[in-house]
Amino acid sequence: MKQRQFLEVLERDEAERRWRAAIDVAPLAPERVPLASALGRVLAQDVLAEVDVPGFDRSNLDGFAVRAADTFGASETAPVRLALCEGSIPTGVAPVAELRAGSAITIATGGMLPRGADAVVPVEDTDLEGAFVIVRRAVVPGGAVSFAGTDIGSGETVLFSGTRLSARETGVLAAIGQHEARVVGRPRVAILSTGDEIVQPGESLLPGQVYDSNGRILADAVRELGGLPEFMGAFRDDERALRAALARALASADVVLLSGGTSKGEGDLCGRVVGELHPGIVVHGVALKPGKPICLAAAGRRPVVILPGFPTSAVFTFHEFVAPVIRALAGAPPAERASVTATLAQRTVSERGRLEYLLVGLVRRAGGGLAAYPMGKGSGSVTAFSRADGFLRIGRNVEIVEADSPVEVTLIGTRDELADLVLIGSHCAGLDVIASALSQAGLRVKLLAVGSLAGLAAARRGECDAAPIHLLDPATGRYNAPFLDPSLRLLPGYLRVQGVVTRADESRPVDELLADPKLRMVNRNRGSGTRVLIDGLLGERRPPGFAYEPRSHFAVAAAVAQKRADWGVTIETVARRAGLQFRPLGPEHYDFAVPADRWERPGVQALRRALEPGSDVRARLAELGFTDPSG
């Protein structure tokens, strides 16, 4: 079957220019909403006060309303006697009598000053003697008084059009008696997921199917931007059903998003259906990574977008092209993206010809500044975007960015907060248990899985608080300690068992498995402790699958369980969970290399306490088969 090619792959700025020319991004028509529903909305017009705030001369404290001139010269040694008027002025009552010279009247905080009074003497600076008030400190005109209109004057503009209403602004509206707000309409965004492989969360998952994360991601991203998302469901590759759903979406929505079906295969229907609109497809293909197959279109002047199906691609292209349009329709100003300068921690290879957005995690370096660690995992990753601190742009004509190169990192959200504990190195299911316990205790924990060797290098550079490692020294037969230099200290972690795994129907011992040239293996990424173990097992042999290098124990187990590989090496805990047959190779030490100058940091102390014998964390680890080496 012949495949359709992209219409024309454009550079990012040219693609946006063409699309913006075809759509309307003017703020939507204004509407009035109750003040209780106005939080987060954007004002459609300036707000003028119709009352004074405060609306009367108001006492700021409990005391006595006086004429300031009557207190001049008063002191502890030479107090002034003022006649005390009968009664008092509570809050919410308008006094009727004028305060005469030489007199004072009791007034409460928030009480209205009587005519003639221009100051309030605090009660603690007075004494009572029969029908007189003894004033022991002079006050000036206006002392402890808020005069009418000094906060807000009637006719004053208190809020300006385009302001996004926070609790501060809604408080101002309440203070001037506004029970409604005239705000820009909220963009209605219809969201359609597409593809035969898409299954909604909660439904049964069959081989080859995936849960629809894009629908949830996009709906909540629209809501965060101030829009009204309408998730219309997931649609199989049925052209008639998809065309009908698109028609329903266009009947009410200001923006329509389709997820999936942007590539060039004949099975992808979104492009054909959207292409029937007028003017239809404006851009199909942008020189981006991830996100090349994005399709930007219009129905009349309404934006219609087909986002890539892979989650990271969908999120990136949404924020790059769609989010600014939703903000504009909602009347909000363009988002300001903060950026920081960092040093790239690992050498990165890019694809020439496309502007690449590389997700990174940021950590503080010992000598100052930031190190940026590539997050990896590709455009199909669901977690990479959620855990990244920012991203950097690699130009379309750049193929390699060397380690230690200075880079500019655009921050995602407010992810510039420092973590209390940074762990860079090997990943393990037991490490998740530790990190979870520390997070529940209130610590912000950052995990970057780069392998034992890269983690050890990060610890030596002072880029992490601890590096989880499991490295065997063949010369001594010892784990981890031989790899430390004087700048590092070893924090004992736990023992775990590595082993060779197969499916339950394979019973041969390890030696026979490794020697069978028909069996396909699943390897591990270079630099990981497990890869060092595998290389020792294989020697010079290179079985089928040797180049297949996933980055986690879970991925190894999945490859074997799904019959994409026949054997691999993983830890016992993961193997048992996956229902695999496990052949132990022996226990190994999973420890932490800690920079000596960080040993007493609060985050490291919390990690050390978590690993103390008898702790709750130790008990949980033991339940999962991770044992205390001291025992």
C-alpha positions in Angstrom: 0.0 0.0 0.0 1.4 3.4 -1.0 2.0 5.8 1.9 1.1 9.5 1.8 4.0 11.8 2.5 4.0 14.9 4.7 2.7 17.9 2.7 5.7 20.1 3.5 8.0 19.9 6.5 8.5 23.5 7.7 10.7 25.2 10.2 8.9 25.9 13.5 8.5 29.7 13.2 7.3 29.5 9.6 4.8 26.8 10.5 3.4 29.0 13.3 3.3 32.1 11.1 1.2 30.3 8.4 -1.2 28.8 11.0 -1.7 32.0 12.9 -2.5 33.7 9.6 -5.3 31.2 9.0 -7.0 31.3 12.5 -8.6 33.9 14.8 -6.8 34.4 18.1 -8.7 37.5 19.3 -10.1 37.2 22.9 -13.5 35.6 23.1 -16.6 37.6 23.7 -16.9 38.8 27.4 -19.4 37.4 29.8 -20.5 38.2 33.4 -19.9 35.6 36.0 -20.6 35.5 39.8 -17.7 36.7 41.9 -17.6 33.2 43.5 -16.8 31.8 40.0 -14.3 34.5 38.9 -11.1 33.1 40.3 -8.6 32.5 37.5 -10.6 34.4 34.9 -9.3 37.3 32.9 -11.0 40.7 33.2 -12.6 41.9 30.0 -12.7 45.6 31.0 -11.3 48.0 33.6 -13.0 48.0 37.0 -13.9 51.4 38.5 -14.9 51.7 42.2 -18.4 53.1 42.8 -17.7 53.5 46.5 -15.0 54.8 48.8 -12.9 52.3 50.7 -13.1 52.8 53.6 -16.4 54.5 53.2 -16.0 56.6 56.4 -13.2 57.8 58.7 -12.4 54.5 60.6 -10.5 53.8 63.8 -7.6 51.4 63.4 -7.6 50.2 67.1 -9.5 50.3 70.4 -9.1 53.6 72.2 -10.6 57.0 72.4 -11.6 59.3 69.6 -10.1 62.8 70.2 -9.1 66.1 68.6 -5.4 65.7 68.2 -4.7 69.3 69.2 -6.2 68.5 72.7 -3.4 66.0 73.3 -0.4 68.1 72.3 2.3 68.1 75.0 0.9 65.0 76.8 3.5 62.7 78.3 4.0 60.2 81.2 5.0 63.0 83.5 2.6 65.6 82.2 -0.6 63.9 81.1 -3.7 65.6 79.6 -7.2 65.3 81.1 -10.1 65.1 78.7 -13.7 64.9 79.6 -15.2 61.4 78.8 -18.4 61.6 76.8 -21.2 59.2 77.7 -21.6 56.0 75.7 -19.2 54.6 73.1 -18.9 54.1 69.3 -19.1 50.4 68.4 -18.6 49.1 64.9 -21.4 49.5 62.4 -22.9 52.5 64.2 -22.8 56.1 62.8 -22.3 58.6 65.7 -24.7 61.6 65.6 -23.1 64.0 68.0 -20.0 66.2 67.3 -17.0 65.7 69.5 -16.4 68.9 71.4 -13.0 70.4 72.2 -11.4 69.0 75.4 -13.4 65.8 75.3 -13.0 62.1 74.2 -15.2 59.2 73.5 -14.6 55.4 73.6 -14.3 53.9 70.1 -13.8 50.3 68.9 -11.5 49.0 66.2 -13.3 49.7 62.9 -15.6 52.3 64.5 -16.7 55.4 62.7 -15.0 58.7 63.9 -17.5 61.3 65.0 -17.5 64.8 63.5 -14.8 66.9 65.1 -12.5 63.9 65.9 -9.3 63.5 63.8 -7.3 60.9 65.8 -7.5 58.0 68.1 -5.5 57.5 71.3 -4.7 53.8 72.0 -6.4 52.5 75.1 -3.0 51.4 76.5 -1.8 55.1 76.6 -4.7 56.2 78.8 -6.2 55.8 82.3 -9.7 56.5 83.5 -10.4 58.8 86.5 -14.1 59.1 87.1 -15.5 61.2 84.2 -12.1 61.9 82.7 -9.6 60.2 80.4 -6.0 60.7 81.4 -3.9 60.8 78.1 -0.2 60.0 78.6 1.0 60.3 75.0 0.3 62.9 72.4 -1.2 61.9 69.0 -1.0 63.6 65.6 -4.0 64.3 63.3 -4.8 61.1 61.5 -3.1 59.0 64.1 -4.6 55.4 64.1 -7.3 56.5 61.6 -8.0 55.4 58.1 -9.8 58.3 56.4 -12.6 57.7 53.9 -11.4 57.0 50.4 -7.7 56.7 51.4 -7.6 53.0 50.2 -9.9 53.3 47.2 -11.7 56.4 46.0 -15.0 56.4 44.3 -14.3 56.6 40.5 -10.8 55.2 40.8 -9.7 52.4 38.5 -8.8 49.5 40.8 -8.2 46.7 38.3 -7.3 46.8 34.6 -8.5 44.8 31.6 -6.4 41.7 31.0 -5.8 41.0 34.7 -6.0 37.4 35.7 -8.0 37.3 38.9 -6.3 35.8 41.9 -7.5 35.8 45.5 -6.1 39.3 45.9 -8.1 40.7 43.0 -11.3 39.0 43.9 -10.8 40.5 47.4 -10.6 44.0 45.8 -13.8 43.3 43.9 -15.6 42.2 47.1 -14.3 45.3 48.9 -16.0 47.6 46.4 -19.2 45.6 46.5 -19.0 43.9 43.1 -20.9 40.6 43.1 -20.1 39.9 39.5 -17.1 40.3 37.2 -17.1 40.9 33.4 -14.5 38.5 32.1 -13.3 37.1 28.8 -15.1 33.9 27.8 -13.3 30.6 28.4 -12.2 28.8 25.3 -14.1 25.6 24.7 -11.6 22.9 23.6 -12.9 19.6 22.2 -10.5 16.7 22.5 -10.7 13.5 20.5 -8.3 10.6 21.0 -7.9 8.3 17.9 -6.5 4.9 17.1 -7.4 1.2 17.2 -4.8 0.6 19.9 -6.3 3.2 22.4 -8.0 1.9 25.5 -9.5 4.2 28.3 -8.1 3.8 31.8 -10.1 1.3 33.8 -10.7 -1.0 30.7 -9.0 -4.3 30.1 -5.7 -4.0 28.2 -4.9 -6.5 25.5 -1.5 -7.1 23.8 -0.7 -4.3 21.4 -3.0 -1.8 23.2 -2.1 1.2 25.2 -4.0 3.3 27.8 -5.1 6.7 26.6 -2.9 9.1 28.6 -3.1 11.9 26.0 -6.8 12.5 26.6 -6.2 13.2 30.3 -3.0 15.2 29.8 -4.6 17.5 27.2 -7.8 18.0 29.1 -6.0 19.0 32.3 -3.5 21.1 30.3 -6.4 23.0 28.8 -8.0 23.5 32.2 -4.7 24.8 33.6 -4.6 27.4 30.9 -8.1 28.6 31.7 -10.0 26.8 29.0 -13.0 24.5 29.2 -12.0 21.0 28.0 -14.5 18.6 26.6 -13.1 15.1 26.2 -15.3 13.5 23.5 -13.9 10.0 23.8 -11.5 7.7 21.9 -12.4 6.7 18.3 -11.2 3.7 16.5 -9.9 4.0 12.9 -13.3 4.5 11.4 -13.5 7.3 9.0 -17.2 7.8 9.1 -17.3 7.9 13.0 -14.4 10.2 13.1 -15.9 12.6 10.6 -19.2 12.7 12.6 -17.3 13.3 15.9 -15.4 16.2 14.3 -18.6 17.7 13.1 -20.0 17.6 16.6 -16.9 19.1 18.1 -16.9 22.0 15.6 -20.6 22.7 16.4 -19.7 24.0 19.9 -15.9 24.2 20.4 -13.5 27.2 19.9 -10.6 24.8 19.4 -10.5 21.2 18.3 -7.7 18.8 19.2 -7.2 15.4 17.8 -4.5 13.1 19.2 -2.9 10.5 17.0 -3.2 9.8 13.3 -0.7 12.5 12.1 1.8 10.4 10.4 2.0 9.3 6.8 0.5 5.8 6.9 -2.7 5.0 5.0 -4.2 3.7 8.3 -4.1 7.2 9.9 -7.4 8.9 9.1 -7.2 12.2 11.0 -5.4 13.9 8.2 -7.9 12.9 5.6 -10.9 13.9 7.7 -9.4 17.3 8.7 -8.3 17.9 5.2 -11.9 18.0 4.1 -12.4 21.2 6.2 -12.1 24.7 4.8 -9.4 26.0 4.5 -8.3 22.6 6.1 -4.7 21.7 6.6 -2.3 24.6 6.7 0.8 22.8 8.0 1.5 19.1 8.0 5.0 18.4 9.3 7.3 20.6 11.3 11.1 20.2 11.6 10.9 19.4 15.3 12.0 16.5 17.6 9.8 15.4 19.1 6.7 16.4 17.2 7.6 16.3 13.5 4.2 15.0 12.3 2.0 17.7 13.9 -0.8 18.9 11.7 -2.1 22.5 12.0 -5.4 23.3 10.4 -8.4 25.5 10.5 -12.2 25.3 10.1 -13.2 28.7 9.0 -11.1 30.7 11.4 -11.2 28.2 14.2 -8.0 26.3 15.1 -8.0 22.5 14.5 -4.8 20.6 15.5 -3.8 16.9 15.1 -1.2 16.2 17.7 1.2 13.3 17.5 0.1 10.2 19.4 3.2 9.7 21.4 2.8 11.4 24.8 6.0 13.5 25.0 5.5 14.6 21.3 1.9 15.5 22.1 2.7 17.5 25.2 5.6 19.4 23.6 3.7 20.4 20.4 0.6 21.3 22.5 2.6 23.7 24.6 4.6 25.0 21.6 1.6 25.7 19.3 -1.7 25.3 21.0 -1.2 26.7 24.5 -0.4 30.2 23.2 -3.6 30.2 21.2 -5.8 29.1 24.1 -4.2 31.8 26.3 -4.9 34.4 23.6 -8.5 33.4 23.2 -8.9 33.5 27.0 -7.5 37.1 27.0 -4.3 36.1 28.9 -0.9 37.6 27.9 1.8 35.3 26.4 3.5 33.1 29.0 6.9 34.2 30.2 9.3 31.2 30.2 12.1 31.5 32.6 15.5 30.0 31.6 18.7 29.2 33.3 22.2 28.5 32.1 23.5 25.0 32.9 26.3 22.6 31.9 25.3 19.5 30.0 26.2 16.5 32.1 26.3 13.9 29.3 27.2 13.8 25.7 24.1 14.0 23.5 23.7 13.0 19.9 20.9 14.8 17.9 19.4 14.3 14.5 20.5 16.8 11.9 17.7 18.6 10.1 15.3 19.0 13.0 15.2 21.4 16.0 15.3 19.1 19.0 13.8 19.7 22.4 15.7 17.7 24.9 14.1 17.2 28.3 16.6 17.6 31.2 16.7 17.3 35.0 18.7 20.0 36.8 21.0 19.6 39.8 23.3 21.9 41.6 27.0 21.4 41.1 29.5 21.5 44.0 31.4 24.4 42.6 28.3 26.4 41.8 26.0 26.5 38.8 23.7 23.8 37.4 24.2 20.5 35.6 21.6 19.4 33.1 21.0 15.6 32.8 19.1 14.4 29.7 16.0 12.6 30.7 15.9 10.3 27.6 13.0 7.7 27.2 11.9 9.1 23.8 8.7 10.6 22.5 6.6 7.7 23.7 7.5 8.3 27.3 4.7 9.3 29.7 6.9 10.2 32.7 9.7 12.1 31.0 7.8 15.4 30.8 6.3 15.1 34.2 9.7 14.6 35.9 11.8 17.0 33.8 12.8 20.4 35.2 13.2 22.0 31.8 14.3 21.5 28.2 17.0 22.8 25.9 16.9 23.4 22.2 19.4 21.7 20.0 19.7 23.5 16.6 18.7 21.6 13.4 22.2 21.7 12.1 23.8 20.4 15.3 24.6 16.6 15.6 26.5 16.4 18.8 26.5 18.4 22.0 29.5 17.4 24.1 29.5 16.9 27.9 30.4 20.0 29.9 29.0 22.3 27.1 27.1 25.3 28.4 23.4 25.2 27.5 20.3 27.4 28.0 17.5 25.5 29.8 13.9 26.7 29.6 12.2 25.9 32.8 8.9 23.9 32.9 6.5 25.5 35.3 8.1 26.3 38.6 10.5 23.4 38.6 13.4 25.6 39.5 13.0 24.6 43.2 15.9 22.8 44.7 15.4 19.2 45.8 16.3 18.3 49.4 17.9 15.0 48.2 19.3 14.4 44.8 20.1 10.7 43.9 21.9 10.1 40.6 22.9 6.5 39.6 21.4 3.1 39.3 17.7 2.6 39.7 16.1 -0.2 41.7 12.6 -1.0 43.0 14.0 -0.8 46.5 15.2 2.8 45.8 11.6 3.7 45.0 10.6 2.4 48.5 13.2 4.6 50.1 12.3 7.7 48.0 8.6 7.2 48.7 9.2 7.1 52.5 11.4 10.3 52.4 8.8 12.1 50.2 6.0 11.2 52.7 8.3 12.7 55.4 8.2 16.0 53.5 11.5 15.9 51.6 11.6 16.8 47.9 13.5 13.9 46.3 14.9 13.9 42.8 15.9 10.6 41.1 18.0 10.5 37.9 18.6 7.0 36.6 21.8 7.1 34.6 23.5 3.9 35.7 26.1 3.1 38.4 29.2 4.4 36.6 27.6 7.7 35.5 26.2 8.1 39.1 29.6 7.6 40.5 31.0 10.3 38.2 28.2 12.6 39.3 29.1 12.0 42.9 32.7 12.8 42.3 31.7 16.1 40.6 29.5 17.0 43.5 26.3 17.0 41.4 24.3 14.7 43.7 23.9 14.0 47.4 24.2 10.2 46.9 24.8 7.9 44.0 23.1 4.5 44.2 25.6 1.9 42.8 26.2 -1.8 42.5 29.6 -2.3 41.0 31.6 -5.5 41.4 35.4 -5.3 41.4 36.6 -8.5 39.7 40.1 -8.2 41.2 38.8 -8.3 44.8 35.4 -9.8 44.5 34.0 -6.8 46.5 31.2 -4.5 45.7 31.3 -0.7 45.5 34.0 0.1 48.1 36.9 -0.4 45.7 35.5 2.2 43.3 35.5 5.0 45.9 38.1 7.7 46.2 38.8 9.8 49.4 36.2 12.4 48.3 33.4 9.8 48.7 32.0 7.8 51.6 30.0 4.6 51.4 26.5 4.4 52.9 25.5 0.7 53.0 22.2 0.1 51.3 20.8 -3.4 51.0 21.5 -6.8 49.5 19.5 -7.9 46.4 19.8 -10.9 44.2 20.5 -10.6 40.5 19.7 -13.6 38.3 18.9 -14.8 34.8 15.3 -14.9 34.0 13.3 -16.8 31.4 9.6 -17.7 30.9 8.2 -20.5 33.0 8.4 -23.0 30.2 12.2 -22.7 30.0 14.0 -24.9 32.6 17.6 -25.2 31.4 20.4 -23.9 33.6 22.3 -20.7 33.0 25.3 -22.2 31.1 23.1 -23.9 28.6 21.0 -20.7 28.1 24.0 -18.6 27.4 25.5 -21.2 25.0 22.3 -21.6 22.9 22.7 -19.4 19.8 19.0 -19.6 19.0 18.0 -17.8 22.2 17.6 -14.0 22.0 18.8 -12.1 25.0 17.8 -8.6 26.4 20.8 -6.6 27.5 21.1 -3.6 29.8 22.4 -0.1 29.1 26.1 0.5 29.1 27.3 2.1 32.3 24.9 0.2 34.5 26.1 -2.2 37.2 23.9 -5.0 35.7 25.6 -4.5 32.3 29.0 -5.0 34.0 27.7 -8.3 35.4 26.3 -9.4 32.0 29.6 -8.6 30.2 31.4 -10.8 32.8 29.0 -13.6 32.1 29.2 -13.5 28.3 32.9 -12.7 27.9 33.5 -12.4 24.1 30.2 -13.9 23.2 27.5 -11.7 21.4 24.2 -13.6 21.4 21.2 -12.4 19.4 19.7 -9.3 21.1 23.0 -8.1 22.5 22.4 -4.6 21.2 18.9 -4.5 22.7 19.7 -2.2 25.8 16.7 -1.1 27.9 17.5 1.0 30.9 15.6 -0.7 33.7 15.0 -4.0 35.4 11.3 -3.7 34.7 12.0 -3.3 30.9 14.1 -6.5 31.0 11.3 -8.4 32.6 8.7 -7.0 30.2 10.8 -8.1 27.2 11.1 -11.7 28.4 7.4 -11.9 29.5 6.2 -10.5 26.1 8.5 -13.0 24.2 10.5 -10.2 22.6 13.5 -11.9 24.3 14.2 -15.3 25.7 16.4 -14.4 28.6 17.9 -11.5 30.5 19.3 -10.4 33.8 17.2 -8.7 36.4 16.6 -8.6 40.2 14.6 -11.3 41.9 11.9 -8.9 43.1 11.0 -7.7 39.6 11.3 -11.3 38.2 8.8 -12.6 40.7 6.3 -9.8 40.1 6.5 -10.6 36.3 5.9 -14.3 36.9 9.3 -15.3 35.4 11.5 -18.2 36.3 14.5 -16.9 38.2 18.0 -18.4 38.4 20.0 -16.6 41.0 23.6 -15.5 40.2 24.2 -14.4 43.8 23.6 -11.5 46.1 25.0 -8.1 45.3 25.4 -4.9 47.4 23.3 -2.0 46.4 24.9 0.9 48.2 25.2 4.7 48.1 28.3 6.7 47.3 28.0 10.0 49.2 30.3 13.0 48.7 32.1 13.4 52.0 31.2 17.1 52.2 27.5 16.3 51.9 27.5 13.6 54.6 25.8 15.8 57.2 23.4 17.6 54.9 19.8 17.2 56.1 18.7 15.2 53.1 21.6 12.8 53.5 20.9 12.5 57.2 17.3 11.6 56.4 18.5 8.9 54.0 20.9 7.5 56.6 18.1 7.4 59.2 15.9 5.6 56.7 18.5 2.9 56.3 19.2 2.3 60.0 18.6 -1.2 61.2 15.1 -1.7 62.5 13.6 1.3 60.7 10.2 1.2 59.0 12.0 1.5 55.6 14.2 -1.5 56.4 11.0 -3.5 57.2 9.4 -2.6 54.0 12.5 -3.4 52.0 12.7 -6.8 53.7 9.2 -7.6 52.7 10.2 -7.1 49.1 13.3 -9.3 49.4 15.9 -6.5 49.9 17.9 -7.5 53.0 20.0 -5.6 55.5 23.8 -6.4 54.8 24.6 -5.9 58.5 22.3 -8.9 59.3 
